[in-house]
Amino acid sequence: MLNLDVVVIVIIVANVLLSLKGLNDYSFLERYKFNIGGIRRGEQIRMLTSGFLHVDHMHLFFNMFTLYFFAPVVLNALGNVKFLVVYFCSLVVGNLFSLFFHKDEYHYSAVGASGAVSGIIFSAILFQPGMNLYLMLIPIPIPAYIFGIGYLLYSIYGMKSRAGNIGHDAHFGGAVGGYIVTLILAPYLFKENLLMIGLLAIPIIVLFIMQRLGKL
């Protein structure tokens, strides 16, 4: 079992308690979920609170389970305060991506910590790009940087095709947030892992080119 810092425990507990509240209180969920119409009416608090709500127990478990494994890498590299900066910046940037790509869809709604967790994943990949990840249905370990590139490319596909009931834009935005904020907080990575930084930047560049060309 990983030795988690108190900040991660607090984040997990907050997600569990608020998610359970939302699952048992529809009005609470409606009041604090990410919703384009609500945000454009001035309810910007949804940009933050939506990251502590989930659609079901499996959604909540998957996000917290992923955070449980990747958080120690970032904590060891950055410490508590900077970890929180990465987490919350990723959450907000993920929701900003959703707001940008769905700005005219007033009924568009979403919940989940996926944007924040994606940011922590990409922060961890920057610090340990060679660590091996094991995924279901794939019998061999995958280097973290390969997973990161594939994750972003799949998110672009999901954004373009609207594949599934998944907030691919928030996932991508959260990953971008974690990527950028980590490099700001740990600029020495440019000397240690410049090649990996460049490789992870490729899908981000592809996304912005596609958006400029109107392909999304």
KAJOSUL-V676712 format. One line per field, one symbol per residue. psi: psi as a letter, one per 40 degrees, with the letter a starting at -180 (. if undefined). burial: b if it has 9 or more other ideal C-beta (glycine too) atoms within 8 Angstrom, else e. Layout:
psi=???
burial=???
//
This chain:
psi=higiiddddddddddddddddddegddddddeihhddddeeegeddddddeeiididdddddddddddddddddddddidddddddddddddddddddddefdegdehiiiieddddddddddddddgdeihihiieheiihidddddddddddddddddefhighgddddddddddddddddddgeeddddfdddddddddddddddddddefe.
burial=eeebbebbbebbebbbebbebbbeeeebbeebbbbbeebeeeeeebbbbbbbbbeeeebbeebbebbbebbbbbbeebeeebbbbbbbbbbbbbbbbbbebbeeeeebebbbbbbbbbbbbbbbbbbebebebeeeeeeeebbbbebbbebbbbbbbbbbeeeeeebbbbbbbbbbbbbbbbbebbeebbeebeebbebbbbbbebbeebbeeeeb
//
